């Protein structure tokens, strides 16, 4: 409480001096380095600096915050399983995902948006380029994931990179005895499955029962796919997170199925994961299951926190479809320089 009060007073103090808040933003750096070895019909190895990100964040008003993340990408990261599911869906990664310039070397503004923290009591908003609030994984940067790679169903529906839009959203957070928020957004497609304009909605709630924390989310988007530009289609999903926290550590279970709604309901797939983190968060171990079409995947993951801002992760993934089996071994090295050091979120 004392720290929060100091923070508010500091922000208010900055506001009295013209330009001080603009001249003193928080600047930080995160890096995500991945080595991937694929063992199938042949052995292939790929090494990539997946993301080198600079974050610039600060307040321009006590109730208006600016967040911008500039990313540097070097080299193309080709996922070996794309060929397993592209033929099974009309709208899959690599076919209809517009704006996948992410896949090539370059520099881009990954996110850049204003957060209006208190438009009215219980109402806030965001404006700019942002990862769309859809599901558990999409709003997170890759160094915040529990895994090295995306779950297969997320990659199938949204492509290699986060579903991103240019636009804005309104967030309604009524004052109740538990957390409940409703976010409504309108966007132009930057990276994702839609042709151009699309809408988004997310309902999120969280509550605690003893040592158990429960998070429930429902997400939906509507727009036109490039293959069917005159027909509005929808992608919807549900996510459930259970966190059991004790002095012996933290257990976290996540499940998220996705659906496509057009002329009929088309089940796209599901991922389930369970992870244990040690009491001091020095290591984390878990397992992820992927179920997409006729493809089944299992991925044990182990992460070790070297320092407060440096992490190394090992992941082995086995994917099977009919008689075809693919083995993938990942080694990931994450580092961050505060304050925008996502690796602190273990």
Secondary structure in CASP SS format (residue, H / E / C, confidence):
PFRMAT SS
TARGET T0000
AUTHOR 0000-0000-0000
METHOD secondary structure of the structure
MODEL  1
X C 1.00
X H 1.00
X H 1.00
X H 1.00
X H 1.00
X H 1.00
X H 1.00
X H 1.00
X H 1.00
X H 1.00
X H 1.00
X H 1.00
X H 1.00
X H 1.00
X H 1.00
X H 1.00
X C 1.00
X C 1.00
X C 1.00
X H 1.00
X H 1.00
X H 1.00
X H 1.00
X C 1.00
X C 1.00
X E 1.00
X E 1.00
X E 1.00
X E 1.00
X E 1.00
X E 1.00
X E 1.00
X E 1.00
X E 1.00
X E 1.00
X E 1.00
X E 1.00
X E 1.00
X E 1.00
X C 1.00
X C 1.00
X C 1.00
X E 1.00
X E 1.00
X E 1.00
X E 1.00
X E 1.00
X E 1.00
X E 1.00
X E 1.00
X E 1.00
X E 1.00
X E 1.00
X E 1.00
X E 1.00
X E 1.00
X E 1.00
X E 1.00
X E 1.00
X E 1.00
X E 1.00
X C 1.00
X C 1.00
X E 1.00
X E 1.00
X E 1.00
X E 1.00
X E 1.00
X E 1.00
X E 1.00
X E 1.00
X E 1.00
X E 1.00
X E 1.00
X C 1.00
X C 1.00
X C 1.00
X C 1.00
X C 1.00
X C 1.00
X C 1.00
X H 1.00
X H 1.00
X H 1.00
X H 1.00
X H 1.00
X H 1.00
X H 1.00
X C 1.00
X C 1.00
X C 1.00
X C 1.00
X C 1.00
X C 1.00
X C 1.00
X C 1.00
X C 1.00
X E 1.00
X C 1.00
X H 1.00
X H 1.00
X H 1.00
X H 1.00
X C 1.00
X C 1.00
X E 1.00
X E 1.00
X E 1.00
X E 1.00
X E 1.00
X E 1.00
X E 1.00
X E 1.00
X E 1.00
X E 1.00
X E 1.00
X E 1.00
X E 1.00
X E 1.00
X E 1.00
X C 1.00
X C 1.00
X E 1.00
X E 1.00
X E 1.00
X E 1.00
X E 1.00
X E 1.00
X E 1.00
X E 1.00
X E 1.00
X C 1.00
X C 1.00
X C 1.00
X C 1.00
X C 1.00
X C 1.00
X C 1.00
X C 1.00
X C 1.00
X C 1.00
X H 1.00
X H 1.00
X H 1.00
X C 1.00
X C 1.00
X C 1.00
X C 1.00
X C 1.00
X C 1.00
X C 1.00
X H 1.00
X H 1.00
X H 1.00
X H 1.00
X H 1.00
X H 1.00
X H 1.00
X C 1.00
X C 1.00
X C 1.00
X C 1.00
X C 1.00
X E 1.00
X E 1.00
X E 1.00
X E 1.00
X E 1.00
X E 1.00
X E 1.00
X E 1.00
X E 1.00
X C 1.00
X C 1.00
X C 1.00
X C 1.00
X C 1.00
X C 1.00
X E 1.00
X E 1.00
X E 1.00
X E 1.00
X E 1.00
X E 1.00
X E 1.00
X E 1.00
X E 1.00
X E 1.00
X E 1.00
X E 1.00
X E 1.00
X E 1.00
X C 1.00
X E 1.00
X E 1.00
X E 1.00
X E 1.00
X E 1.00
X E 1.00
X E 1.00
X E 1.00
X E 1.00
X E 1.00
X E 1.00
X E 1.00
X E 1.00
X E 1.00
X E 1.00
X E 1.00
X C 1.00
X C 1.00
X E 1.00
X E 1.00
X E 1.00
X E 1.00
X E 1.00
X E 1.00
X E 1.00
X E 1.00
X E 1.00
X E 1.00
X E 1.00
X E 1.00
X E 1.00
X E 1.00
X C 1.00
X C 1.00
X E 1.00
X E 1.00
X E 1.00
X E 1.00
X E 1.00
X E 1.00
X E 1.00
X E 1.00
X E 1.00
X E 1.00
X E 1.00
X E 1.00
X E 1.00
X E 1.00
X E 1.00
X E 1.00
X E 1.00
X E 1.00
X E 1.00
X C 1.00
X C 1.00
X E 1.00
X E 1.00
X E 1.00
X E 1.00
X E 1.00
X E 1.00
X E 1.00
X E 1.00
X E 1.00
X E 1.00
X E 1.00
X E 1.00
X E 1.00
X C 1.00
X C 1.00
X C 1.00
X E 1.00
X E 1.00
X E 1.00
X E 1.00
X E 1.00
X E 1.00
X E 1.00
X E 1.00
X E 1.00
X E 1.00
X E 1.00
X E 1.00
X E 1.00
X C 1.00
X C 1.00
X C 1.00
X C 1.00
X C 1.00
X E 1.00
X E 1.00
X E 1.00
X E 1.00
X E 1.00
X E 1.00
X E 1.00
X E 1.00
X E 1.00
X E 1.00
X C 1.00
X C 1.00
X E 1.00
X E 1.00
X E 1.00
X E 1.00
X E 1.00
X E 1.00
X E 1.00
X E 1.00
X E 1.00
X E 1.00
X E 1.00
X E 1.00
X E 1.00
X C 1.00
X C 1.00
X E 1.00
X E 1.00
X E 1.00
X E 1.00
X E 1.00
X E 1.00
X E 1.00
X E 1.00
X E 1.00
X E 1.00
X E 1.00
X E 1.00
X C 1.00
X C 1.00
X E 1.00
X E 1.00
X E 1.00
X E 1.00
X E 1.00
X E 1.00
X E 1.00
X E 1.00
X E 1.00
X E 1.00
X E 1.00
X E 1.00
X E 1.00
X E 1.00
X C 1.00
X C 1.00
X C 1.00
X C 1.00
X H 1.00
X H 1.00
X H 1.00
X C 1.00
X C 1.00
END
